Amino acid sequence: MSRRIGVVTDSTADVPQHLQHELDIKVIPVSIIIDGKYYRDGVDMQVQDFYRNFDQYGQMHSEPVSYEDYALVYKGLTNEYDDLICIHCSGKVSATYHNAVAVHRDFQSSHNCRVAIVDSLQCSMGVGIPVLAAARMAREGADFEAIMAHVELMLRNMSTYFGVTNLKHLRKGKKISGMKSLLGMAMKVKPVLSFEDGQITVKTKLFGEQKHMLLEMLDMIRKDIAGRPITLAIMQTAAEASIIQRLRSVFESEFRCKDVLDAFVSPSIGLNTGPDSTGVIYYKHPMGG
């Protein structure tokens, strides 16, 4: 009899809800605090409502999944599954991973489930794409070791580019490496963010009124992809639909896209990047893959 393998992540992975349900992925919500009121990301606060009302909000910040909330989920799932693969947002930008490790340390002797807690060193669909692959492999009957090996391969080959149109939201982002270089600059500076060694970094700075920011970086992206096939996620906020459609069209014509996913940037990330940001996140398959 095959072992039951569960896949767990948190809401910063931005896994689309229909795929969460289809693949039986357990998503634990982080908290969004808006003007002193707590919301569970994706539960009490839906992404479309968040961006629709964005300009009406005052103070906003996010908090990781707490130790207590994680322990509650952990206890239930370790009784339900034989193996559990938990893949979370980079521990350098969120404490969710560290809380998960602490829960596992404290309760691992209370069950017979094999548990892996993975620091993805990624965020958003940089986590979500490997989570989806793990859940599909589990459904198809792959074993724990094969899934873990593939997840680790994918995490080493993820790339993220987020175009931010307005600096006023990013100025609050204390966990962004290179942020000091933007302070004091004219508001027309448009940073492109990436993930490097688990940290959000300023990849480059664009100037002026570029409407299609990420398309200005195609040469850099071509060099990164280097002819390999990709699984692509196009990240949306409240940006114009034409911008998203243009991104999809250019990427599908320029690159070998094995799959193209549409996903929304969760409120926990969007409160820093703003309602008009766009992003592309992709997994670079092996050249023959």
C-alpha positions in Angstrom: 0.0 0.0 0.0 1.4 3.4 -1.0 2.2 6.0 1.7 -0.1 9.0 2.0 1.9 12.1 1.3 0.6 15.6 2.2 1.9 18.9 0.8 1.8 22.0 3.0 2.7 25.7 2.3 1.6 29.1 3.5 -0.4 31.8 1.8 2.6 33.8 0.6 3.1 31.0 -2.0 0.3 32.5 -4.0 -1.0 29.1 -5.1 -4.3 29.7 -7.0 -7.3 28.5 -5.0 -8.6 26.2 -7.7 -5.3 24.4 -7.7 -5.2 24.2 -3.9 -8.5 22.3 -4.0 -7.7 20.2 -7.1 -4.4 19.0 -5.7 -5.4 18.9 -2.0 -2.6 21.4 -0.9 -2.9 22.6 2.6 -2.3 26.4 2.7 -1.8 28.0 6.1 -2.7 31.7 6.1 -0.4 34.4 7.3 -2.0 37.5 8.9 -2.6 40.8 7.4 -3.1 43.7 9.8 -4.9 46.7 8.3 -5.6 49.7 10.5 -5.2 47.6 13.6 -7.6 44.8 12.4 -6.4 41.3 11.8 -7.3 39.3 8.6 -6.3 35.8 7.6 -4.8 36.0 4.1 -7.0 34.3 1.6 -9.7 33.5 4.3 -11.0 36.8 5.8 -9.2 38.9 3.1 -9.6 37.9 -0.5 -7.0 39.2 -2.9 -9.4 41.0 -5.3 -11.1 42.8 -2.3 -7.6 43.9 -1.0 -6.6 45.5 -4.3 -10.0 47.0 -4.9 -9.9 48.8 -1.6 -6.1 49.4 -1.4 -6.2 53.2 -1.5 -8.6 53.3 1.4 -6.3 51.6 3.8 -4.0 53.3 6.2 -1.4 51.4 8.1 -0.7 47.9 6.8 1.7 45.1 7.7 1.8 41.3 7.7 2.7 38.7 10.3 3.9 35.1 9.8 1.9 32.0 10.8 2.3 31.9 14.5 3.7 28.9 16.5 0.3 28.2 17.9 -1.5 28.2 14.6 1.1 26.1 13.0 1.0 23.6 15.8 -2.7 23.2 15.4 -2.4 22.4 11.7 0.7 20.2 12.2 -1.0 18.0 14.8 -3.9 17.3 12.5 -1.9 16.6 9.4 0.6 14.4 11.0 -2.2 12.1 12.1 -3.7 12.2 8.6 -0.6 11.5 6.5 2.3 9.1 6.5 4.7 11.8 5.0 4.4 15.5 5.1 6.3 18.0 2.9 6.1 21.6 4.1 7.5 24.2 1.8 7.6 27.8 3.1 8.6 31.3 2.2 12.2 32.2 2.7 13.2 32.2 6.4 15.1 35.4 5.7 12.0 37.4 5.1 9.3 35.5 7.1 9.3 33.7 10.5 6.8 31.1 9.3 9.6 28.7 8.4 11.3 29.1 11.8 7.9 28.6 13.6 7.4 25.5 11.6 10.8 24.1 12.6 10.1 24.9 16.2 6.7 23.1 16.1 8.3 20.0 14.5 11.1 20.0 17.0 8.6 20.1 19.9 6.0 17.6 18.6 8.0 15.1 16.3 8.0 12.5 19.0 4.2 12.5 19.2 3.5 10.9 15.8 4.9 8.4 13.3 4.6 10.8 10.3 7.8 11.6 8.4 8.0 15.4 8.1 10.3 17.6 5.9 10.3 21.4 6.6 11.8 23.2 3.6 13.1 26.8 3.6 12.5 27.6 0.0 14.7 30.7 0.0 11.9 32.0 -2.3 8.5 33.7 -2.1 5.3 34.0 -4.0 5.1 31.5 -6.9 8.8 30.9 -6.4 7.4 28.7 -3.7 4.1 27.9 -5.4 5.5 26.3 -8.5 7.5 23.7 -6.6 4.6 23.2 -4.3 2.3 22.4 -7.3 4.9 20.0 -8.7 5.2 18.2 -5.3 1.5 17.8 -5.0 1.2 16.5 -8.6 4.0 14.0 -7.9 2.3 12.9 -4.7 -1.0 12.4 -6.5 0.7 10.3 -9.2 2.3 8.0 -6.6 5.9 9.2 -6.4 7.7 8.5 -3.2 8.9 10.9 -0.6 12.5 10.9 -1.6 11.8 11.5 -5.3 9.5 14.4 -4.5 12.0 16.0 -2.2 14.8 15.6 -4.7 12.7 17.3 -7.4 11.6 20.1 -5.1 15.2 20.8 -4.2 16.2 20.9 -7.9 13.3 23.3 -8.7 14.1 25.6 -5.9 17.7 26.0 -7.2 16.4 26.9 -10.6 13.7 29.5 -9.8 13.9 33.1 -11.0 11.7 36.1 -9.9 11.2 39.6 -11.3 8.8 42.0 -9.8 8.2 45.4 -11.4 7.2 48.1 -8.9 5.7 51.3 -10.3 5.6 53.4 -7.2 8.3 53.8 -4.5 6.0 55.0 -1.8 4.9 51.4 -0.9 8.5 50.0 -1.0 9.8 52.7 1.3 8.2 50.7 4.1 9.9 47.5 3.1 12.6 47.0 5.7 13.5 43.5 4.5 14.6 44.6 1.0 18.3 44.4 0.4 19.5 47.5 -1.5 16.5 49.5 -0.4 18.7 52.3 1.0 20.0 53.0 -2.5 16.5 54.0 -3.5 15.8 56.3 -0.6 15.8 60.0 -1.7 15.5 59.1 -5.3 12.8 60.7 -7.5 9.5 58.9 -7.4 9.8 58.2 -11.1 12.4 55.5 -10.3 10.9 52.1 -10.9 12.8 49.2 -9.2 12.7 45.6 -10.4 12.9 43.2 -7.4 14.3 39.7 -7.4 15.1 36.9 -4.9 18.8 36.2 -4.3 20.0 33.9 -1.5 16.6 34.1 0.1 16.5 37.8 0.2 14.4 40.4 -1.7 16.9 42.4 -3.7 16.8 45.4 -6.1 17.8 43.7 -9.4 17.8 46.9 -11.4 16.3 50.4 -11.6 14.3 51.7 -14.5 13.5 55.4 -15.1 10.8 57.2 -16.8 7.3 56.1 -17.7 7.8 52.6 -19.0 4.3 50.9 -18.9 5.7 47.4 -19.6 8.5 47.4 -17.1 9.4 43.7 -17.3 9.6 43.8 -21.0 12.4 46.3 -20.7 14.4 43.5 -19.1 14.0 40.8 -21.8 17.7 40.7 -22.6 18.5 40.0 -18.9 15.8 37.3 -18.8 16.9 35.7 -22.0 20.4 35.4 -20.6 19.0 33.8 -17.4 16.8 31.3 -19.2 19.5 30.5 -21.7 17.3 28.5 -24.1 15.8 26.2 -21.4 12.1 25.4 -21.3 10.3 27.1 -18.4 7.2 26.8 -16.3 6.0 30.4 -16.0 3.8 32.2 -13.5 2.5 35.7 -14.4 1.8 37.6 -11.2 -1.1 40.0 -11.1 -2.3 42.7 -8.7 -4.7 45.4 -10.0 -2.5 46.2 -13.0 -4.2 46.8 -16.3 -5.4 43.6 -18.0 -3.6 44.8 -21.2 -0.2 44.7 -19.4 -0.8 41.1 -18.2 -1.9 40.0 -21.7 1.2 41.6 -23.2 3.4 39.8 -20.8 1.9 36.5 -21.6 2.0 37.1 -25.3 5.7 38.1 -25.3 6.8 35.3 -23.0 4.9 32.7 -25.0 6.5 33.9 -28.2 10.0 34.4 -26.9 10.4 31.3 -24.7 9.6 27.6 -24.6 6.8 27.7 -22.0 5.8 24.2 -20.9 3.1 25.7 -18.7 1.8 29.3 -18.0 0.0 30.0 -14.7 -1.9 33.1 -13.8 -1.7 34.0 -10.1 -2.4 36.9 -7.9 0.2 38.5 -5.6 -1.1 37.9 -2.1 -1.9 40.9 0.2 1.0 40.0 2.4 3.3 40.8 -0.5 1.2 43.3 -2.3 1.1 45.7 0.7 4.8 46.3 0.0 4.7 46.3 -3.8 1.5 48.2 -4.3 -1.6 47.6 -6.5 0.0 48.3 -9.9 3.0 45.9 -9.7 3.4 43.0 -12.0 5.8 40.0 -11.9 7.1 37.0 -13.7 8.4 33.9 -11.8 9.7 30.9 -13.7 11.3 27.5 -13.2 14.1 26.7 -15.6 13.8 23.1 -16.6 16.9 21.1 -17.5 17.8 21.7 -21.2 16.4 18.3 -22.2 13.4 18.5 -19.9 
